[in-house]
Amino acid sequence: LMEGVLQGLLFLHGDAYNVPHTVHKLSPPADEEHVQNVLRALRDFVTRRRITMLYPFFKDFDRGKLYSRGVTQAQFRRLLSFFDVDLSDKECELLSRKFRESNGSDVNYPAFVQAVDKDFIGTHVHRRRRRPSVA
């Protein structure tokens, strides 16, 4: 519970971006290879077009009041088309699976942005491990 509160506070105050580990390795391997090719092309596209504001656009569509870091698959596709990214249905489906949240339907947009924008740096808030008490 405390970790969730801390993450919410960090987002509210803008001190850090929390990019949870929701990047999945796709199966079969051909799907993973295909999505890696799509991500490579998107990285080149973002660099070539000098797109620097991906994260704020996605954040505007965030589903939660405390920034859940999730957008629906339809919103994800709409936001990509806003930047003139033309992807096939298959490519959108692969990206959605790659960055799917644990709830099974939303796309983790900070993880996606981190994968395609070399200038976006995400951090992860870690729980502190308890040290064993010394008697």
ChimeraX attribute file (.defattr): number of C-alpha atoms within 10 A of each C-alpha:
attribute: neighborCount
match mode: 1-to-1
recipient: residues
	/A:1	5
	/A:2	8
	/A:3	12
	/A:4	11
	/A:5	10
	/A:6	13
	/A:7	19
	/A:8	17
	/A:9	15
	/A:10	16
	/A:11	16
	/A:12	13
	/A:13	8
	/A:14	9
	/A:15	9
	/A:16	16
	/A:17	17
	/A:18	21
	/A:19	20
	/A:20	16
	/A:21	12
	/A:22	16
	/A:23	19
	/A:24	14
	/A:25	14
	/A:26	17
	/A:27	10
	/A:28	8
	/A:29	10
	/A:30	10
	/A:31	17
	/A:32	17
	/A:33	14
	/A:34	16
	/A:35	23
	/A:36	17
	/A:37	13
	/A:38	18
	/A:39	17
	/A:40	14
	/A:41	13
	/A:42	17
	/A:43	19
	/A:44	14
	/A:45	17
	/A:46	19
	/A:47	15
	/A:48	9
	/A:49	10
	/A:50	10
	/A:51	12
	/A:52	13
	/A:53	12
	/A:54	20
	/A:55	16
	/A:56	11
	/A:57	13
	/A:58	20
	/A:59	17
	/A:60	10
	/A:61	17
	/A:62	21
	/A:63	14
	/A:64	11
	/A:65	8
	/A:66	15
	/A:67	17
	/A:68	18
	/A:69	23
	/A:70	25
	/A:71	24
	/A:72	18
	/A:73	19
	/A:74	12
	/A:75	16
	/A:76	21
	/A:77	19
	/A:78	13
	/A:79	17
	/A:80	16
	/A:81	12
	/A:82	11
	/A:83	13
	/A:84	10
	/A:85	14
	/A:86	12
	/A:87	15
	/A:88	9
	/A:89	10
	/A:90	12
	/A:91	17
	/A:92	19
	/A:93	14
	/A:94	19
	/A:95	27
	/A:96	26
	/A:97	21
	/A:98	23
	/A:99	24
	/A:100	24
	/A:101	23
	/A:102	11
	/A:103	8
	/A:104	10
	/A:105	15
	/A:106	23
	/A:107	28
	/A:108	28
	/A:109	27
	/A:110	24
	/A:111	25
	/A:112	21
	/A:113	20
	/A:114	17
	/A:115	18
	/A:116	20
	/A:117	21
	/A:118	12
	/A:119	10
	/A:120	16
	/A:121	15
	/A:122	14
	/A:123	11
	/A:124	12
	/A:125	15
	/A:126	10
	/A:127	9
	/A:128	7
	/A:129	6
	/A:130	6
	/A:131	6
	/A:132	6
	/A:133	5
	/A:134	4
	/A:135	3
